[in-house]
Amino acid sequence: MALRLVAVAALYYAGAWIGLLQELVRDQVTPLWPPTGIALACLLTLGPTAWPGIALGAVAVNAPIGPSPLAVLAIVVGNTLAPICSYLLLRNATRRQIEHVCAQLAEAVFRLAPDEPRPPGGDRKSTDRR
């Protein structure tokens, strides 16, 4: 069990440093935060007992770069609760509800696609007039 938590923390930490490569403000604000997805995947595969590993990874990332201990605590709580809430929502959703959402997304994508494929050159007709 302890090894799993360390593995979750290490995955979170690695994902965080990948996300921090895109920092926008003070080495900590990023447009994408991969650890949230990593944490959700860990929760979906290992269950809710993975949350201490998520919190540990969040502390390891944010403690050195956080502005103050109170701010680090707030960030860690937020970074831990966000994937837990997502996990609970996904766990409580029925398979039928998830399939319905997927079908609606697929329909939206197909509505955005053009009715007929167009040639690379534009709207030229394929008829040959001689």
DSSP file (Angstrom, degrees, kcal/mol; ACC not computed):
  #  RESIDUE AA STRUCTURE BP1 BP2  ACC     N-H-->O    O-->H-N    N-H-->O    O-->H-N    TCO  KAPPA ALPHA  PHI   PSI    X-CA   Y-CA   Z-CA
    1    1 A M     >        0   0    0      0, 0.0     4,-1.9     0, 0.0     5,-0.2   0.000 360.0 360.0 360.0 -44.2    0.0    0.0    0.0
    2    2 A A  H  >  +     0   0    0      1,-0.2     4,-2.2     2,-0.2     5,-0.2   0.869 360.0  54.8 -64.6 -35.5    2.8    2.5    0.9
    3    3 A L  H  > S+     0   0    0      1,-0.2     4,-2.2     2,-0.2    -1,-0.2   0.888 106.3  51.6 -65.3 -38.3    4.5    1.7   -2.4
    4    4 A R  H  > S+     0   0    0      2,-0.2     4,-2.7     1,-0.2    -2,-0.2   0.912 109.3  49.9 -64.0 -41.9    1.4    2.5   -4.3
    5    5 A L  H  X S+     0   0    0     -4,-1.9     4,-2.5     1,-0.2    -2,-0.2   0.896 111.0  48.8 -65.4 -39.3    1.1    5.9   -2.5
    6    6 A V  H  X S+     0   0    0     -4,-2.2     4,-2.5     2,-0.2    -1,-0.2   0.893 111.3  50.7 -65.4 -39.0    4.7    6.7   -3.3
    7    7 A A  H  X S+     0   0    0     -4,-2.2     4,-2.6     2,-0.2    -2,-0.2   0.914 110.4  48.9 -65.2 -42.3    4.1    5.7   -6.9
    8    8 A V  H  X S+     0   0    0     -4,-2.7     4,-2.6     2,-0.2    -2,-0.2   0.930 112.6  48.4 -61.5 -45.3    1.1    8.0   -7.1
    9    9 A A  H  X S+     0   0    0     -4,-2.5     4,-2.7     1,-0.2    -2,-0.2   0.900 111.7  49.6 -62.0 -41.2    3.0   10.9   -5.6
   10   10 A A  H  X S+     0   0    0     -4,-2.5     4,-2.6     2,-0.2    -2,-0.2   0.909 111.7  47.8 -66.2 -41.6    5.9   10.3   -8.0
   11   11 A L  H  X S+     0   0    0     -4,-2.6     4,-2.5     2,-0.2    -2,-0.2   0.918 113.3  48.5 -63.9 -42.6    3.6   10.3  -11.0
   12   12 A Y  H  X S+     0   0    0     -4,-2.6     4,-2.3    -5,-0.2    -2,-0.2   0.931 112.1  49.1 -60.5 -46.3    1.9   13.4   -9.7
   13   13 A Y  H  X S+     0   0    0     -4,-2.7     4,-2.1     2,-0.2    -2,-0.2   0.914 111.6  48.2 -61.4 -45.6    5.3   15.1   -9.2
   14   14 A A  H  X S+     0   0    0     -4,-2.6     4,-1.6     1,-0.2    -1,-0.2   0.921 112.8  48.4 -63.3 -43.9    6.5   14.2  -12.7
   15   15 A G  H  X S+     0   0    0     -4,-2.5     4,-2.2     1,-0.2    -1,-0.2   0.867 108.8  55.1 -63.5 -35.8    3.3   15.4  -14.3
   16   16 A A  H  X S+     0   0    0     -4,-2.3     4,-2.7     1,-0.2    -1,-0.2   0.916 106.3  49.5 -64.9 -42.9    3.5   18.7  -12.3
   17   17 A W  H  X S+     0   0    0     -4,-2.1     4,-0.6     2,-0.2    -1,-0.2   0.842 109.4  52.3 -68.5 -30.5    7.0   19.5  -13.5
   18   18 A I  H >< S+     0   0    0     -4,-1.6     3,-0.8     2,-0.2     4,-0.2   0.927 112.4  46.4 -65.2 -43.7    5.9   18.8  -17.1
   19   19 A G  H >< S+     0   0    0     -4,-2.2     3,-1.7     1,-0.2    13,-0.3   0.871 106.1  58.7 -64.2 -37.6    3.0   21.3  -16.5
   20   20 A L  H >< S+     0   0    0     -4,-2.7     3,-1.5     1,-0.3    -1,-0.2   0.633  86.1  77.0 -71.3 -12.0    5.4   23.8  -14.9
   21   21 A L  T << S+     0   0    0     -3,-0.8    -1,-0.3    -4,-0.6    -2,-0.2   0.713  96.2  50.2 -65.5 -17.5    7.4   24.0  -18.1
   22   22 A Q  T <  S+     0   0    0     -3,-1.7    -1,-0.3    -4,-0.2    -2,-0.2   0.030  83.9 159.4-107.1  24.8    4.5   26.1  -19.4
   23   23 A E    <   -     0   0    0     -3,-1.5     7,-0.2     7,-0.2     3,-0.1  -0.085  20.9-179.9 -51.8 143.6    4.5   28.5  -16.4
   24   24 A L        +     0   0    0      5,-3.9     2,-0.4     1,-0.3     6,-0.2   0.706  66.6  28.1-112.5 -37.6    2.8   31.9  -16.9
   25   25 A V  B >> S-A   29   0A   0      4,-0.9     3,-2.4     1,-0.1     4,-1.9  -0.993 125.0 -24.8-135.9 126.9    3.2   33.6  -13.5
   26   26 A R  T 34 S-     0   0    0     -2,-0.4    -1,-0.1     1,-0.3    -3,-0.0   0.750 109.5 -68.2  48.3  38.8    5.8   33.2  -10.7
   27   27 A D  T 34 S+     0   0    0      2,-0.1    -1,-0.3     1,-0.1    -4,-0.1   0.677 130.5  67.4  61.1  19.6    6.8   29.7  -11.6
   28   28 A Q  T <4  +     0   0    0     -3,-2.4     2,-0.6     1,-0.2    -2,-0.2   0.588  68.7  83.8-143.7 -17.0    3.4   28.3  -10.6
   29   29 A V  B  <  +A   25   0A   0     -4,-1.9    -5,-3.9    -9,-0.1    -4,-0.9  -0.842  54.9 172.6 -96.5 122.2    0.5   29.4  -12.8
   30   30 A T        -     0   0    0     -2,-0.6    -7,-0.2    -7,-0.2   -10,-0.1  -0.919  40.7-132.8-129.2 152.2    0.1   27.2  -15.9
   31   31 A P  S    S+     0   0    0      0, 0.0     2,-0.4     0, 0.0    -1,-0.1   0.791  97.8  35.2 -73.6 -26.5   -2.5   26.9  -18.6
   32   32 A L        -     0   0    0    -13,-0.3   -10,-0.2   -10,-0.1     0, 0.0  -0.965  62.8-166.0-127.2 144.1   -2.5   23.1  -18.3
   33   33 A W    >>  -     0   0    0     -2,-0.4     3,-1.6     1,-0.1     4,-0.6  -0.742   5.5-178.6-130.9  85.7   -2.1   20.9  -15.2
   34   34 A P  H >> S+     0   0    0      0, 0.0     4,-2.1     0, 0.0     3,-0.6   0.773  73.5  73.0 -56.2 -30.3   -1.5   17.3  -16.1
   35   35 A P  H 3> S+     0   0    0      0, 0.0     4,-3.1     0, 0.0     5,-0.2   0.801  88.7  61.8 -59.9 -26.0   -1.4   16.1  -12.5
   36   36 A T  H <> S+     0   0    0     -3,-1.6     4,-2.3     2,-0.2     5,-0.2   0.934 107.6  43.1 -64.0 -43.4   -5.1   16.4  -12.2
   37   37 A G  H <X S+     0   0    0     -3,-0.6     4,-2.4    -4,-0.6    -1,-0.2   0.889 114.5  50.5 -66.4 -39.3   -5.6   13.9  -15.0
   38   38 A I  H  X S+     0   0    0     -4,-2.1     4,-2.3     2,-0.2    -2,-0.2   0.923 111.2  48.9 -63.4 -43.9   -3.0   11.7  -13.5
   39   39 A A  H  X S+     0   0    0     -4,-3.1     4,-2.4     2,-0.2    -2,-0.2   0.901 110.9  49.8 -63.5 -41.5   -4.6   11.9  -10.1
   40   40 A L  H  X S+     0   0    0     -4,-2.3     4,-2.5     2,-0.2    -1,-0.2   0.914 110.2  50.4 -64.2 -42.3   -8.0   11.1  -11.5
   41   41 A A  H  X S+     0   0    0     -4,-2.4     4,-1.8     1,-0.2     5,-0.2   0.905 110.8  49.7 -62.2 -40.3   -6.6    8.0  -13.4
   42   42 A C  H  X>S+     0   0    0     -4,-2.3     4,-3.3     2,-0.2     5,-0.5   0.907 111.4  48.7 -64.6 -41.2   -5.0    6.8  -10.1
   43   43 A L  H  X5S+     0   0    0     -4,-2.4     4,-1.7     1,-0.2    -2,-0.2   0.898 111.2  50.1 -65.3 -39.8   -8.3    7.3   -8.2
   44   44 A L  H  <5S+     0   0    0     -4,-2.5    -1,-0.2    -5,-0.2    -2,-0.2   0.833 121.0  34.3 -68.6 -31.4  -10.2    5.4  -10.9
   45   45 A T  H  <5S+     0   0    0     -4,-1.8    -2,-0.2    -5,-0.2    -1,-0.2   0.856 131.8  27.3 -91.5 -37.9   -7.7    2.5  -10.9
   46   46 A L  H  <5S-     0   0    0     -4,-3.3     3,-0.4     1,-0.2    -3,-0.2   0.631 103.5-128.5-100.7 -16.1   -6.7    2.3   -7.2
   47   47 A G    ><< -     0   0    0     -4,-1.7     3,-1.8    -5,-0.5    -1,-0.2  -0.327  48.1 -45.8  92.5 179.9   -9.8    3.8   -5.6
   48   48 A P  G >  S+     0   0    0      0, 0.0     3,-1.5     0, 0.0    -1,-0.2   0.615 120.7  80.2 -66.7 -11.3  -10.2    6.6   -3.1
   49   49 A T  G 3  S+     0   0    0     -3,-0.4     4,-0.2     1,-0.3    -2,-0.1   0.566  78.2  73.6 -71.8  -4.9   -7.3    5.2   -1.0
   50   50 A A  G X>  +     0   0    0     -3,-1.8     4,-1.5     1,-0.2     3,-0.8   0.553  68.3  94.2 -81.7  -7.7   -4.9    6.9   -3.5
   51   51 A W  H <> S+     0   0    0     -3,-1.5     4,-2.5     1,-0.2     5,-0.2   0.843  76.7  57.5 -61.0 -35.7   -5.7   10.4   -2.1
   52   52 A P  H 3> S+     0   0    0      0, 0.0     4,-2.6     0, 0.0    -1,-0.2   0.882 105.7  51.8 -63.0 -32.7   -2.8   10.6    0.3
   53   53 A G  H <> S+     0   0    0     -3,-0.8     4,-2.4    -4,-0.2    -2,-0.2   0.883 109.2  50.1 -66.6 -37.3   -0.4   10.0   -2.6
   54   54 A I  H  X S+     0   0    0     -4,-1.5     4,-2.4     2,-0.2    -1,-0.2   0.939 112.5  46.3 -64.1 -47.0   -2.0   12.8   -4.5
   55   55 A A  H  X S+     0   0    0     -4,-2.5     4,-2.4     2,-0.2    -2,-0.2   0.905 111.8  51.7 -62.7 -41.5   -1.7   15.1   -1.5
   56   56 A L  H  X S+     0   0    0     -4,-2.6     4,-2.5    -5,-0.2    -1,-0.2   0.920 111.0  47.5 -62.2 -43.9    1.9   14.1   -0.9
   57   57 A G  H  X S+     0   0    0     -4,-2.4     4,-1.9     1,-0.2    -1,-0.2   0.897 111.1  51.5 -63.0 -40.5    2.8   14.8   -4.6
   58   58 A A  H  X S+     0   0    0     -4,-2.4     4,-2.6     2,-0.2     5,-0.3   0.891 110.8  48.1 -64.9 -39.3    1.1   18.2   -4.4
   59   59 A V  H  X S+     0   0    0     -4,-2.4     4,-2.6     1,-0.2    -2,-0.2   0.933 109.7  53.0 -64.5 -44.8    3.0   19.1   -1.3
   60   60 A A  H  < S+     0   0    0     -4,-2.5    -2,-0.2     1,-0.2    -1,-0.2   0.851 116.5  39.2 -60.5 -35.1    6.3   18.0   -2.9
   61   61 A V  H  X S+     0   0    0     -4,-1.9     4,-0.5    -5,-0.2    -1,-0.2   0.918 122.5  37.9 -80.0 -44.9    5.6   20.2   -5.9
   62   62 A N  H  X S+     0   0    0     -4,-2.6     4,-2.2    -5,-0.2     3,-0.2   0.745  98.9  72.6 -86.7 -24.4    4.2   23.2   -4.2
   63   63 A A  H  < S+     0   0    0     -4,-2.6    -1,-0.2    -5,-0.3    -3,-0.1   0.920 101.5  43.6 -59.4 -45.2    6.2   23.6   -1.0
   64   64 A P  H  4 S+     0   0    0      0, 0.0    -1,-0.2     0, 0.0    -2,-0.2   0.789 125.5  32.7 -72.0 -23.3    9.4   24.8   -2.8
   65   65 A I  H  < S+     0   0    0     -4,-0.5    -2,-0.2    -3,-0.2    -3,-0.1   0.529  90.9 111.5-110.5  -6.9    7.6   27.2   -5.1
   66   66 A G     <  -     0   0    0     -4,-2.2     4,-0.0     1,-0.1     6,-0.0  -0.333  66.7-132.4 -70.7 150.2    4.6   28.4   -2.9
   67   67 A P  S    S-     0   0    0      0, 0.0    -1,-0.1     0, 0.0     3,-0.1   0.824  83.9  -5.2 -72.1 -31.7    4.6   32.0   -1.7
   68   68 A S  S  > S-     0   0    0      1,-0.1     4,-2.5     0, 0.0     5,-0.2  -0.978  72.3-105.3-155.7 160.5    3.7   31.0    1.9
   69   69 A P  H  > S+     0   0    0      0, 0.0     4,-2.3     0, 0.0     5,-0.1   0.873 120.3  51.9 -59.6 -36.9    2.9   27.9    3.9
   70   70 A L  H  > S+     0   0    0      2,-0.2     4,-2.1     1,-0.2     5,-0.1   0.903 110.5  47.9 -66.0 -40.8   -0.8   28.9    4.1
   71   71 A A  H  > S+     0   0    0      2,-0.2     4,-2.5     1,-0.2    -1,-0.2   0.896 110.5  51.9 -66.2 -39.6   -1.0   29.3    0.4
   72   72 A V  H  X S+     0   0    0     -4,-2.5     4,-2.7     2,-0.2    -2,-0.2   0.918 108.9  50.9 -62.1 -42.6    0.8   26.0   -0.2
   73   73 A L  H  X S+     0   0    0     -4,-2.3     4,-2.5     2,-0.2    -2,-0.2   0.917 110.9  48.1 -60.6 -44.0   -1.8   24.3    2.1
   74   74 A A  H  X S+     0   0    0     -4,-2.1     4,-2.4     2,-0.2    -2,-0.2   0.909 112.8  48.3 -63.6 -42.5   -4.7   25.9    0.1
   75   75 A I  H  X S+     0   0    0     -4,-2.5     4,-3.0     2,-0.2    -2,-0.2   0.918 111.6  49.8 -64.3 -43.6   -3.1   24.8   -3.2
   76   76 A V  H  X S+     0   0    0     -4,-2.7     4,-1.6     2,-0.2     5,-0.2   0.912 110.8  49.5 -63.0 -43.3   -2.6   21.3   -1.9
   77   77 A V  H  X S+     0   0    0     -4,-2.5     4,-2.8    -5,-0.2     5,-0.2   0.935 114.7  44.8 -61.8 -45.6   -6.2   21.0   -0.6
   78   78 A G  H  X S+     0   0    0     -4,-2.4     4,-2.1     1,-0.2    -2,-0.2   0.914 112.4  50.8 -63.7 -43.7   -7.5   22.3   -4.0
   79   79 A N  H  < S+     0   0    0     -4,-3.0    -1,-0.2     1,-0.2    -2,-0.2   0.756 116.5  42.6 -67.5 -23.8   -5.2   20.0   -6.0
   80   80 A T  H  X S+     0   0    0     -4,-1.6     4,-1.2    -5,-0.2    -2,-0.2   0.863 114.7  47.6 -87.7 -41.0   -6.3   17.0   -3.9
   81   81 A L  H  X S+     0   0    0     -4,-2.8     4,-2.9    -5,-0.2     5,-0.2   0.841 100.9  65.6 -71.7 -33.1  -10.0   17.8   -3.8
   82   82 A A  H  X S+     0   0    0     -4,-2.1     4,-2.1     1,-0.2    -1,-0.2   0.946 107.3  38.5 -58.8 -52.3  -10.5   18.5   -7.5
   83   83 A P  H  > S+     0   0    0      0, 0.0     4,-2.6     0, 0.0    -1,-0.2   0.838 114.4  56.1 -69.3 -28.2   -9.7   14.9   -8.7
   84   84 A I  H  X S+     0   0    0     -4,-1.2     4,-2.5     2,-0.2    -2,-0.2   0.931 108.5  47.2 -65.8 -43.6  -11.6   13.4   -5.8
   85   85 A C  H  X S+     0   0    0     -4,-2.9     4,-2.4     2,-0.2    -1,-0.2   0.916 112.8  49.3 -62.1 -42.9  -14.7   15.4   -6.7
   86   86 A S  H  X S+     0   0    0     -4,-2.1     4,-2.6    -5,-0.2     5,-0.2   0.915 110.6  51.1 -61.7 -42.6  -14.3   14.3  -10.4
   87   87 A Y  H  X S+     0   0    0     -4,-2.6     4,-2.8     1,-0.2    -2,-0.2   0.927 110.4  48.5 -59.8 -46.5  -13.8   10.7   -9.2
   88   88 A L  H  X S+     0   0    0     -4,-2.5     4,-1.9     1,-0.2    -1,-0.2   0.892 112.0  49.1 -64.0 -39.7  -17.0   10.8   -7.1
   89   89 A L  H  X S+     0   0    0     -4,-2.4     4,-1.1     2,-0.2    -1,-0.2   0.925 114.5  44.6 -64.8 -44.1  -19.0   12.3  -10.0
   90   90 A L  H  < S+     0   0    0     -4,-2.6     3,-0.2     1,-0.2    -2,-0.2   0.888 112.4  51.9 -67.8 -38.4  -17.8    9.7  -12.4
   91   91 A R  H  < S+     0   0    0     -4,-2.8    -1,-0.2     1,-0.2    -2,-0.2   0.868 112.3  45.7 -66.3 -36.0  -18.3    6.8  -10.0
   92   92 A N  H  < S+     0   0    0     -4,-1.9     2,-0.2    -5,-0.2    -1,-0.2   0.642  92.6  95.3 -84.5 -14.7  -21.9    7.9   -9.3
   93   93 A A  S  < S-     0   0    0     -4,-1.1     2,-0.1    -3,-0.2    -4,-0.0  -0.556  77.1-125.2 -75.2 139.4  -22.8    8.4  -13.0
   94   94 A T     >  -     0   0    0     -2,-0.2     4,-2.1     1,-0.1     5,-0.2  -0.443  19.2-113.7 -80.7 160.1  -24.4    5.4  -14.6
   95   95 A R  H  > S+     0   0    0      1,-0.2     4,-2.6     2,-0.2     5,-0.2   0.874 118.1  56.3 -59.3 -37.6  -23.0    3.8  -17.7
   96   96 A R  H  > S+     0   0    0      1,-0.2     4,-2.1     2,-0.2    -1,-0.2   0.901 106.2  49.6 -63.2 -41.0  -26.1    4.9  -19.6
   97   97 A Q  H  > S+     0   0    0      2,-0.2     4,-2.1     1,-0.2    -1,-0.2   0.910 111.9  48.1 -64.5 -42.3  -25.5    8.6  -18.6
   98   98 A I  H  X S+     0   0    0     -4,-2.1     4,-2.4     1,-0.2    -2,-0.2   0.914 111.6  49.5 -65.2 -42.7  -21.9    8.4  -19.7
   99   99 A E  H  X S+     0   0    0     -4,-2.6     4,-2.3     1,-0.2    -1,-0.2   0.871 109.4  53.4 -63.3 -36.1  -22.9    6.8  -23.0
  100  100 A H  H  X S+     0   0    0     -4,-2.1     4,-2.2     2,-0.2    -2,-0.2   0.921 109.4  47.3 -64.0 -44.7  -25.5    9.5  -23.5
  101  101 A V  H  X S+     0   0    0     -4,-2.1     4,-2.3     2,-0.2    -2,-0.2   0.920 112.1  50.2 -62.8 -44.1  -22.9   12.3  -23.0
  102  102 A C  H  X S+     0   0    0     -4,-2.4     4,-2.4     1,-0.2    -2,-0.2   0.900 109.8  50.9 -61.8 -40.6  -20.5   10.5  -25.4
  103  103 A A  H  X S+     0   0    0     -4,-2.3     4,-2.3     1,-0.2    -1,-0.2   0.891 110.0  49.7 -64.6 -39.3  -23.3   10.2  -28.0
  104  104 A Q  H  X S+     0   0    0     -4,-2.2     4,-2.1     2,-0.2    -2,-0.2   0.898 111.0  49.2 -66.6 -39.7  -24.1   13.9  -27.7
  105  105 A L  H  X S+     0   0    0     -4,-2.3     4,-2.2     2,-0.2    -2,-0.2   0.917 111.2  49.8 -64.3 -42.6  -20.4   14.9  -28.1
  106  106 A A  H  X S+     0   0    0     -4,-2.4     4,-2.4     1,-0.2    -2,-0.2   0.909 110.2  50.6 -62.8 -41.6  -20.2   12.7  -31.2
  107  107 A E  H  X S+     0   0    0     -4,-2.3     4,-1.9     1,-0.2    -1,-0.2   0.899 109.3  51.1 -62.8 -40.4  -23.3   14.2  -32.7
  108  108 A A  H  X S+     0   0    0     -4,-2.1     4,-1.2     2,-0.2    -1,-0.2   0.900 110.4  49.1 -63.9 -40.5  -21.9   17.7  -32.1
  109  109 A V  H  X S+     0   0    0     -4,-2.2     4,-1.0     1,-0.2     3,-0.4   0.917 110.9  49.8 -65.5 -42.9  -18.6   16.8  -33.8
  110  110 A F  H  < S+     0   0    0     -4,-2.4    -1,-0.2     1,-0.2    -2,-0.2   0.829 106.6  55.7 -67.2 -30.8  -20.4   15.3  -36.8
  111  111 A R  H  < S+     0   0    0     -4,-1.9    -1,-0.2     1,-0.2    -2,-0.2   0.807 105.7  52.4 -69.9 -28.2  -22.6   18.5  -37.1
  112  112 A L  H  < S+     0   0    0     -4,-1.2    -1,-0.2    -3,-0.4    -2,-0.2   0.738  92.6  91.3 -77.6 -22.4  -19.4   20.6  -37.4
  113  113 A A  S  < S-     0   0    0     -4,-1.0     2,-0.0    -3,-0.2    -3,-0.0  -0.430  89.0-102.6 -73.4 147.3  -18.0   18.4  -40.2
  114  114 A P        -     0   0    0      0, 0.0    -1,-0.1     0, 0.0    -2,-0.1  -0.327  24.3-123.5 -67.1 153.5  -18.8   19.4  -43.8
  115  115 A D  S    S+     0   0    0      1,-0.1    -2,-0.1    -4,-0.1    -4,-0.0   0.904  94.9  26.3 -64.6 -42.4  -21.5   17.5  -45.6
  116  116 A E  S    S-     0   0    0      0, 0.0    -1,-0.1     0, 0.0     2,-0.1  -0.950  90.1-108.7-123.7 141.8  -19.2   16.5  -48.5
  117  117 A P        -     0   0    0      0, 0.0    -2,-0.0     0, 0.0     0, 0.0  -0.440  35.5-145.4 -65.6 141.8  -15.4   16.1  -48.5
  118  118 A R        -     0   0    0     -2,-0.1     5,-0.1     1,-0.0     0, 0.0  -0.842  16.4-109.3-110.0 145.8  -13.8   18.9  -50.5
  119  119 A P    >   -     0   0    0      0, 0.0     3,-1.9     0, 0.0     5,-0.1  -0.320  35.0-107.0 -68.3 157.8  -10.7   18.6  -52.6
  120  120 A P  T 3  S+     0   0    0      0, 0.0     3,-0.1     0, 0.0    -2,-0.0   0.750 115.5  63.0 -58.0 -24.8   -7.5   20.2  -51.3
  121  121 A G  T 3  S-     0   0    0      1,-0.2     2,-0.4     3,-0.1    -3,-0.0   0.506 113.2-105.4 -81.5  -4.1   -7.7   23.0  -53.9
  122  122 A G  S <  S-     0   0    0     -3,-1.9    -1,-0.2     2,-0.1     0, 0.0  -0.943  70.9 -18.3 121.7-142.5  -11.0   24.4  -52.6
  123  123 A D  S    S+     0   0    0     -2,-0.4    -1,-0.1    -5,-0.1     2,-0.1  -0.032  81.0 147.1 -97.6  30.5  -14.6   24.1  -54.1
  124  124 A R        -     0   0    0     -5,-0.1     2,-0.2     1,-0.1    -2,-0.1  -0.393  48.0-122.0 -68.8 141.2  -13.6   23.1  -57.6
  125  125 A K        -     0   0    0      1,-0.1    -1,-0.1     2,-0.1    -2,-0.0  -0.530   9.2-135.8 -79.5 149.8  -16.0   20.8  -59.4
  126  126 A S        +     0   0    0     -2,-0.2     2,-0.2     2,-0.1    -1,-0.1   0.442  69.3 113.8 -87.8   1.8  -14.6   17.5  -60.6
  127  127 A T        -     0   0    0      1,-0.1     2,-0.6     2,-0.0    -2,-0.1  -0.516  62.3-138.7 -74.7 141.7  -16.3   17.8  -64.0
  128  128 A D        -     0   0    0     -2,-0.2     2,-0.7     2,-0.0    -2,-0.1  -0.894  15.1-163.9-103.7 115.8  -14.0   18.2  -66.9
  129  129 A R              0   0    0     -2,-0.6    -2,-0.0     1,-0.1     0, 0.0  -0.887 360.0 360.0-104.5 116.7  -15.2   20.7  -69.5
  130  130 A R              0   0    0     -2,-0.7    -1,-0.1     0, 0.0    -2,-0.0   0.389 360.0 360.0-116.7 360.0  -13.5   20.5  -72.9
